């Protein structure tokens, strides 16, 4: 594996408390945005002190973690707060498969953060000066929409094929995704999308990193010292369909799908944790457009594993791949007719202590100039119906369509 890193000669890092900055998104000075925000708390970043880029590989997550640890170990850090997210921080994304592009960690020159009533700014290099806008954000304007790898009809055919394979006993579950393309007249500013997503989905983790923007409901892992937390989501119903929403609590199909995801998380985290708490039954997570079966998981690490060690153990979960995982990934490659890139892969941040928060890149879009590529996926089991899955995918597209169109 070839590893590439670009960085300043030496990282001199200063963190200092500041007055409450208010709206974090409003402080992003330009469209090269880095962000991780939930309920108004989190961190934003801009500028680039270092970048670690990997071409892929099965060990891409642990390799990135190792390179970052080496980089941070040589830094001169002045951090009187010592909170998760203070000191040097890297925002990152990974490709969904070992061959998918997009595995990158970015250490910004400036980080502005707020957590539990404490706000701070971290600077690498010279003093940041005033937090002024370099370019005000502008909405993308009219959009032209086109299908991605599948039309609605051909994607339903793919779902029907998957159901046939599952009923034949080849696997228990597979997650099939669609993509959708939007083209604007001018470059799309991620800050506009961040603003709309953070306002409409405050309970989700609104993120931006290297052109990937979204608001995911799914926390893959949070590490705070020796404690790790995860939120497992599998099983979905539209929030605007009262009958389907009521049925979600007792739906055999959705609970079956959720059970696969929980069992994988149990198997992945048990070797890393001295104790692990998983609820006996899922709860209902309510979002503006969908409901999910959700199970919060909490454990205590049995060694000094970084948050990326846990990410490597968990990805890909059955919630985004299927089970058995190798069989499901093979079927995804056969039926989706596309590379997911960074969709459904880990996105988040890590600090020099190994603390951090990483979500699964759902309800997201890849931005490239005036183009956006949106994604939506559905868990397919033996009694899935193609028309219902298409409707669910359409519902999941709504979050990013709203972010782009307003």
C-alpha positions as CSV (number, residue, x, y, z in Angstrom):
1,X,0.0,0.0,0.0
2,X,1.3,3.5,-0.9
3,X,0.7,6.1,1.7
4,X,0.7,9.8,1.0
5,X,0.8,12.6,3.5
6,X,1.2,16.4,3.1
7,X,1.9,18.5,6.1
8,X,3.7,21.5,7.4
9,X,7.2,20.9,8.8
10,X,6.0,21.0,12.4
11,X,2.6,21.4,14.0
12,X,2.5,24.0,16.7
13,X,-1.0,23.9,18.2
14,X,-2.6,26.4,20.6
15,X,-6.1,25.9,22.0
16,X,-7.8,28.8,24.0
17,X,-11.2,29.3,25.4
18,X,-13.4,31.9,23.7
19,X,-16.8,33.5,24.3
20,X,-19.8,31.5,23.0
21,X,-19.6,31.9,19.2
22,X,-23.3,31.2,18.6
23,X,-24.1,29.6,15.3
24,X,-21.0,27.5,14.3
25,X,-21.9,27.2,10.6
26,X,-22.1,31.0,10.3
27,X,-18.3,31.2,11.1
28,X,-17.1,29.0,8.2
29,X,-15.2,31.6,6.1
30,X,-15.4,29.8,2.8
31,X,-16.7,26.8,0.9
32,X,-13.9,24.5,1.9
33,X,-15.9,23.5,5.0
34,X,-15.1,20.9,7.7
35,X,-17.9,20.4,10.2
36,X,-19.5,18.0,12.7
37,X,-22.5,19.5,14.5
38,X,-25.5,18.2,16.5
39,X,-27.9,20.3,18.4
40,X,-25.7,23.3,17.8
41,X,-22.7,21.7,19.5
42,X,-19.6,20.3,17.8
43,X,-16.6,21.5,15.8
44,X,-16.0,23.3,12.5
45,X,-12.6,23.7,10.7
46,X,-11.0,25.5,7.9
47,X,-7.6,25.8,6.3
48,X,-5.3,22.8,6.0
49,X,-2.3,22.1,8.2
50,X,-2.0,18.4,7.2
51,X,-3.6,15.9,4.9
52,X,-3.3,12.1,5.0
53,X,-4.5,10.3,1.9
54,X,-4.6,6.6,1.3
55,X,-5.4,4.7,-1.9
56,X,-7.5,2.2,-0.1
57,X,-6.8,-1.3,1.2
58,X,-8.4,-3.5,3.8
59,X,-6.3,-1.9,6.5
60,X,-6.9,1.7,5.4
61,X,-8.6,2.7,8.7
62,X,-5.8,1.4,11.0
63,X,-3.1,2.7,8.6
64,X,-4.7,6.2,8.7
65,X,-4.8,6.0,12.5
66,X,-1.2,5.0,12.7
67,X,0.0,7.8,10.4
68,X,-2.1,10.3,12.4
69,X,-0.7,9.2,15.7
70,X,2.8,9.7,14.4
71,X,1.9,13.2,13.2
72,X,0.3,14.2,16.5
73,X,3.1,12.7,18.5
74,X,5.5,15.1,17.0
75,X,3.3,18.2,17.5
76,X,4.0,20.9,20.1
77,X,0.5,21.2,21.7
78,X,-0.7,23.8,24.2
79,X,-4.2,22.8,25.3
80,X,-5.3,24.0,28.7
81,X,-8.8,22.6,28.3
82,X,-8.1,18.9,27.5
83,X,-11.6,18.2,26.3
84,X,-12.7,15.9,23.5
85,X,-12.1,18.0,20.3
86,X,-9.6,20.4,21.7
87,X,-5.9,20.4,20.7
88,X,-5.2,19.1,17.2
89,X,-8.1,17.4,15.4
90,X,-8.4,15.5,12.1
91,X,-11.7,15.3,10.2
92,X,-11.9,12.2,8.0
93,X,-13.8,10.1,5.6
94,X,-13.2,6.5,4.3
95,X,-14.2,4.7,1.2
96,X,-17.0,2.1,1.7
97,X,-14.9,-0.8,0.2
98,X,-11.2,-1.3,0.2
99,X,-11.2,-0.2,-3.5
100,X,-13.5,2.8,-3.1
101,X,-11.9,6.3,-3.3
102,X,-12.1,8.9,-0.6
103,X,-9.9,7.8,2.3
104,X,-8.7,11.1,3.7
105,X,-7.8,12.7,7.1
106,X,-7.5,16.5,7.2
107,X,-6.0,18.5,10.0
108,X,-7.4,22.0,9.8
109,X,-5.4,25.1,10.7
110,X,-8.4,26.5,12.6
111,X,-11.0,24.7,14.7
112,X,-13.9,26.4,16.4
113,X,-15.8,24.2,18.9
114,X,-18.4,24.2,21.5
115,X,-19.3,21.5,24.0
116,X,-21.4,21.6,27.2
117,X,-21.1,25.4,27.7
118,X,-17.4,25.6,26.8
119,X,-16.2,27.1,23.6
120,X,-12.7,27.2,22.2
121,X,-10.6,27.9,19.1
122,X,-7.6,25.9,18.1
123,X,-4.9,27.4,15.9
124,X,-2.1,25.6,14.1
125,X,0.6,28.2,13.0
126,X,-0.1,31.9,13.0
127,X,-2.9,33.7,14.9
128,X,-6.2,33.2,13.1
129,X,-7.3,36.8,13.3
130,X,-11.0,37.8,13.2
131,X,-13.5,35.1,12.2
132,X,-14.6,37.0,9.0
133,X,-16.3,35.6,6.0
134,X,-14.1,35.3,2.9
135,X,-17.0,34.6,0.7
136,X,-20.7,34.7,1.7
137,X,-22.6,31.5,1.0
138,X,-25.1,31.5,-2.0
139,X,-27.8,29.0,-2.7
140,X,-27.1,26.8,-5.7
141,X,-30.1,28.0,-7.7
142,X,-32.1,25.8,-10.2
143,X,-31.1,22.2,-10.4
144,X,-31.3,19.6,-13.1
145,X,-32.0,16.0,-11.8
146,X,-31.0,12.8,-13.5
147,X,-30.9,9.1,-12.5
148,X,-27.7,7.5,-11.4
149,X,-26.7,3.9,-12.0
150,X,-30.3,2.7,-11.9
151,X,-33.7,4.0,-13.0
152,X,-36.6,3.4,-10.5
153,X,-37.6,0.4,-12.6
154,X,-34.2,-1.3,-12.8
155,X,-33.5,-0.7,-9.1
156,X,-36.8,-2.5,-8.3
157,X,-35.6,-5.3,-10.4
158,X,-32.3,-5.4,-8.4
159,X,-34.3,-5.6,-5.2
160,X,-36.4,-8.4,-6.6
161,X,-33.3,-10.3,-7.5
162,X,-31.9,-9.8,-3.9
163,X,-35.1,-11.1,-2.4
164,X,-34.9,-14.2,-4.5
165,X,-31.3,-14.8,-3.4
166,X,-32.3,-14.3,0.3
167,X,-35.3,-16.7,0.0
168,X,-33.0,-19.3,-1.5
169,X,-30.8,-19.1,1.6
170,X,-27.8,-17.5,0.1
171,X,-27.8,-14.7,2.7
172,X,-30.0,-13.2,5.4
173,X,-29.9,-9.5,4.5
174,X,-28.4,-7.1,1.9
175,X,-28.5,-3.3,1.8
176,X,-29.0,-2.0,-1.7
177,X,-28.4,1.7,-2.5
178,X,-29.3,4.1,-5.3
179,X,-27.7,7.3,-6.5
180,X,-29.2,10.4,-7.9
181,X,-27.5,13.3,-9.7
182,X,-28.1,17.0,-9.5
183,X,-26.5,19.7,-11.6
184,X,-26.6,23.4,-10.8
185,X,-25.6,26.5,-12.8
186,X,-22.8,27.4,-10.4
187,X,-20.5,25.6,-7.8
188,X,-22.5,24.3,-4.9
189,X,-21.4,25.8,-1.6
190,X,-21.5,23.2,1.2
191,X,-22.2,25.8,3.8
192,X,-25.7,26.3,2.4
193,X,-26.4,22.6,2.7
194,X,-24.9,22.5,6.2
195,X,-27.2,25.4,7.3
196,X,-30.3,23.8,6.0
197,X,-29.5,20.4,7.3
198,X,-28.5,21.6,10.8
199,X,-31.7,23.6,11.1
200,X,-34.1,20.9,9.8
201,X,-32.4,17.8,11.4
202,X,-30.8,19.1,14.7
203,X,-30.8,15.7,16.2
204,X,-28.7,14.3,13.4
205,X,-24.9,14.7,13.0
206,X,-24.5,17.3,10.3
207,X,-21.1,16.9,8.6
208,X,-18.8,18.1,5.9
209,X,-15.4,16.8,4.9
210,X,-13.6,17.1,1.6
211,X,-16.8,17.6,-0.4
212,X,-18.9,15.0,1.4
213,X,-21.9,16.7,3.1
214,X,-24.8,15.2,4.9
215,X,-26.8,14.7,8.1
216,X,-26.6,11.2,9.4
217,X,-28.8,9.8,12.2
218,X,-26.4,6.9,12.8
219,X,-23.6,7.3,15.3
220,X,-21.1,4.5,14.5
221,X,-19.0,5.2,17.6
222,X,-18.2,7.9,20.1
223,X,-15.1,7.5,22.3
224,X,-14.7,9.6,25.4
225,X,-11.7,8.3,27.4
226,X,-12.4,4.7,28.1
227,X,-16.1,4.8,27.2
228,X,-17.5,4.0,23.8
229,X,-21.1,4.5,22.5
230,X,-22.9,3.6,19.4
231,X,-26.4,4.0,18.0
232,X,-27.6,1.1,15.9
233,X,-30.3,1.9,13.4
234,X,-32.0,-0.6,11.2
235,X,-35.7,-0.8,10.3
236,X,-37.4,2.3,8.8
237,X,-40.9,3.7,8.3
238,X,-42.0,7.1,6.8
239,X,-42.9,9.6,9.5
240,X,-45.9,10.9,7.4
241,X,-47.6,7.5,7.2
242,X,-49.3,6.9,10.6
243,X,-50.2,3.3,9.8
244,X,-46.6,2.3,8.8
245,X,-45.2,4.3,11.8
246,X,-47.4,2.3,14.2
247,X,-46.5,-1.0,12.5
248,X,-42.8,-0.4,12.9
249,X,-43.0,-1.3,16.6
250,X,-44.2,-4.8,15.8
251,X,-42.9,-5.3,12.2
252,X,-41.3,-8.7,11.9
253,X,-39.4,-7.6,8.8
254,X,-37.9,-4.5,10.5
255,X,-37.1,-6.2,13.8
256,X,-35.4,-9.0,11.8
257,X,-33.3,-6.5,10.0
258,X,-32.5,-4.7,13.3
259,X,-31.5,-8.0,15.0
260,X,-28.8,-8.6,12.3
261,X,-27.2,-5.2,12.9
262,X,-27.2,-5.6,16.7
263,X,-25.6,-9.0,16.7
264,X,-22.8,-7.8,14.5
265,X,-22.1,-4.8,16.8
266,X,-22.1,-7.2,19.7
267,X,-19.5,-9.5,18.0
268,X,-17.3,-6.5,17.0
269,X,-17.2,-4.7,20.3
270,X,-17.1,-7.6,22.7
271,X,-13.3,-8.2,22.2
272,X,-12.6,-4.5,22.7
273,X,-14.7,-4.0,25.8
274,X,-14.7,-5.2,29.4
275,X,-18.4,-4.8,29.6
276,X,-21.0,-4.0,27.0
277,X,-24.6,-2.9,27.5
278,X,-27.1,-3.5,24.7
279,X,-30.8,-3.0,25.3
280,X,-33.1,-6.0,25.1
281,X,-35.4,-4.3,22.6
282,X,-35.0,-1.3,20.3
283,X,-36.6,2.1,20.8
284,X,-38.2,4.4,18.2
285,X,-36.0,7.2,16.8
286,X,-38.2,10.0,15.3
287,X,-36.8,12.2,12.6
288,X,-38.6,14.8,10.5
289,X,-39.0,12.4,7.5
290,X,-38.5,8.9,8.8
291,X,-38.7,6.7,11.9
292,X,-36.1,4.1,12.8
293,X,-35.7,1.2,15.2
294,X,-32.8,2.3,17.3
295,X,-30.6,0.7,20.0
296,X,-28.1,2.7,22.0
297,X,-25.0,0.7,22.9
298,X,-22.4,1.5,25.5
299,X,-19.2,-0.2,26.6
300,X,-15.9,0.4,28.4
301,X,-12.7,-0.3,26.5
302,X,-10.3,-2.9,27.8
303,X,-7.2,-1.1,26.5
304,X,-6.2,2.2,25.0
305,X,-8.0,1.7,21.7
306,X,-8.5,4.9,19.7
307,X,-11.8,5.7,18.2
308,X,-10.5,4.6,14.8
309,X,-9.6,1.2,16.2
310,X,-13.3,0.8,17.0
311,X,-14.3,2.2,13.6
312,X,-12.1,-0.4,12.0
313,X,-13.8,-3.2,14.0
314,X,-17.3,-2.1,13.2
315,X,-17.2,-1.1,9.5
316,X,-19.2,-2.2,7.5
317,X,-22.1,-3.0,9.8
318,X,-25.1,-5.0,8.6
319,X,-27.1,-1.8,8.6
320,X,-25.2,-0.7,5.5
321,X,-23.9,-3.9,4.1
322,X,-25.9,-7.0,5.1
323,X,-25.2,-10.4,6.5
324,X,-23.2,-12.5,6.1
325,X,-21.0,-9.5,5.3
326,X,-18.8,-11.0,2.5
327,X,-21.8,-12.5,0.7
328,X,-23.8,-9.3,1.0
329,X,-20.9,-7.2,-0.3
330,X,-20.5,-9.5,-3.3
331,X,-24.2,-9.1,-4.0
332,X,-24.0,-5.3,-3.7
333,X,-21.2,-5.3,-6.3
334,X,-23.3,-7.5,-8.6
335,X,-26.6,-5.5,-8.3
336,X,-25.8,-1.8,-7.6
337,X,-23.8,-1.1,-10.8
338,X,-21.9,1.7,-9.1
339,X,-19.1,2.4,-6.7
340,X,-20.5,3.9,-3.5
341,X,-17.4,6.0,-2.9
342,X,-17.8,7.3,0.7
343,X,-21.5,6.7,1.0
344,X,-22.4,4.4,4.0
345,X,-18.7,4.6,5.2
346,X,-17.3,6.2,8.3
347,X,-17.1,10.0,8.5
348,X,-16.2,12.0,11.6
349,X,-13.3,13.3,13.6
350,X,-10.5,12.2,16.0
351,X,-8.3,14.2,18.3
352,X,-4.7,13.6,19.6
353,X,-6.1,11.6,22.6
354,X,-7.9,9.1,20.4
355,X,-11.3,10.5,21.3
356,X,-13.7,11.3,18.6
357,X,-17.1,10.8,17.0
358,X,-17.7,8.9,13.8
359,X,-21.0,8.4,12.0
360,X,-22.1,6.4,9.0
361,X,-22.3,8.7,5.9
362,X,-26.0,8.4,5.2
363,X,-28.4,11.1,4.0
364,X,-25.5,12.6,2.2
365,X,-24.1,13.9,-1.1
366,X,-20.7,14.1,-2.8
367,X,-20.1,17.6,-4.2
368,X,-17.9,18.2,-7.2
369,X,-18.1,21.8,-8.4
370,X,-21.7,22.4,-9.7
371,X,-22.6,18.7,-9.4
372,X,-24.0,16.7,-6.5
373,X,-24.4,12.9,-6.2
374,X,-27.0,11.8,-3.7
375,X,-27.4,8.3,-2.1
376,X,-30.1,6.3,-0.4
377,X,-30.1,2.7,0.7
378,X,-32.6,0.2,2.0
379,X,-32.2,-3.1,4.0
380,X,-33.5,-6.0,1.9
381,X,-34.7,-9.2,3.7
382,X,-36.8,-12.1,2.5
383,X,-40.2,-10.4,2.7
384,X,-39.1,-7.1,1.3
385,X,-41.3,-5.7,-1.5
386,X,-39.6,-3.8,-4.3
387,X,-42.2,-1.0,-4.5
388,X,-42.0,-0.4,-0.8
389,X,-38.2,-0.3,-0.9
390,X,-38.3,2.2,-3.7
391,X,-40.7,4.4,-1.7
392,X,-38.3,4.2,1.3
393,X,-35.3,5.2,-0.9
394,X,-37.3,8.1,-2.3
395,X,-38.1,9.2,1.3
396,X,-34.5,9.0,2.3
397,X,-33.4,11.2,-0.7
398,X,-35.7,14.0,0.7
399,X,-33.2,15.2,3.3
400,X,-30.5,16.1,0.7
401,X,-33.0,17.2,-1.9
402,X,-34.2,19.7,0.7
403,X,-30.6,20.8,1.5
404,X,-30.0,21.5,-2.2
405,X,-33.4,23.0,-3.1
406,X,-34.5,24.6,0.1
